[in-house]
Amino acid sequence: MTTAASVERHYASAGIAERILAAVRAANGADAPITVDALAPVDHFHGRGLAATRELVELLQPQAGERLLDIGSGLGGPARWIAAKFDCHATGVDLTAEFCEAAKALCAATGMTDRVTIINGSALELPVPDSAFDRAYSQNVIMNIEDKPRFYREAFRALRPGGVLALSNVCAGAAGEPYYPMMWAATPATSFLATPEETQRQIVDTGFEIVSFRDTTAELLPAQRRYAEQLRDSASPPLGIHVFMGERVREAQRNSARSLEEGRISMIEVLVRKPD
């Protein structure tokens, strides 16, 4: 099995959109509207959900009328939320076909099909034209990418001159391998962590100009500790990524908090620019 097929298998499951919509209606009422805000507790596929998307948006600064590219768009939650809140158009590309099917269904449910385009494809061969986007972003995707220079080259190609790319990445820590399973991989076989220094070098070698490059590990550690305690002491809430990923997320989140605490992983937030 290829690495791409193994990654897709890790994430894929049937009936994702149906399970999410059923959970949202059970939590909010059968007649409650399906909006980007109603879906937000479950369709932002990141450890800190909507909070992480808000932080990335502060870095990205999308403007009305712009075209955005979400590389590794998952269920399309961030793409829908950003398009709705900032009056722009977002295109999401994701490797997992079941995620793309669910994203399209959730776009239809929220009335966002005219503002969000979802494409099943690889980050290493983005099915988009050259210089087509004003801004791009990727959240917690590159850990599944072995050929990271190619990932950055494809993002560079897709951006117009002067366009910016915002990244939220998990990086390798100094204390050894993280504890598995993690959210992005059950074993090290599909986990490819670079150090912050390697990441910075790869980005610069691609041709990007670095606008900002921050290690956010210390900032995020208290929230990870609180979340790990909640997972240990209480049942899963009605809405969350466990709705489509299953209860395995509890162990993955505990391992993430433990790995961050022990310095086995680190977190970075990056903004880079394609020169004019």
Secondary structure as GFF3:
##gff-version 3
##sequence-region A 1 276
A	DSSP	alpha_helix	3	11	.	.	.	ID=ss1
A	DSSP	alpha_helix	16	28	.	.	.	ID=ss2
A	DSSP	alpha_helix	36	43	.	.	.	ID=ss3
A	DSSP	alpha_helix	49	60	.	.	.	ID=ss4
A	DSSP	beta_strand	67	71	.	.	.	ID=ss5
A	DSSP	alpha_helix	77	86	.	.	.	ID=ss6
A	DSSP	beta_strand	89	94	.	.	.	ID=ss7
A	DSSP	alpha_helix	97	109	.	.	.	ID=ss8
A	DSSP	beta_strand	116	120	.	.	.	ID=ss9
A	DSSP	beta_strand	133	139	.	.	.	ID=ss10
A	DSSP	three_ten_helix	142	144	.	.	.	ID=ss11
A	DSSP	alpha_helix	148	158	.	.	.	ID=ss12
A	DSSP	beta_strand	159	172	.	.	.	ID=ss13
A	DSSP	three_ten_helix	188	190	.	.	.	ID=ss14
A	DSSP	alpha_helix	196	206	.	.	.	ID=ss15
A	DSSP	beta_strand	209	215	.	.	.	ID=ss16
A	DSSP	alpha_helix	217	233	.	.	.	ID=ss17
A	DSSP	alpha_helix	242	245	.	.	.	ID=ss18
A	DSSP	alpha_helix	248	261	.	.	.	ID=ss19
A	DSSP	beta_strand	265	273	.	.	.	ID=ss20
###
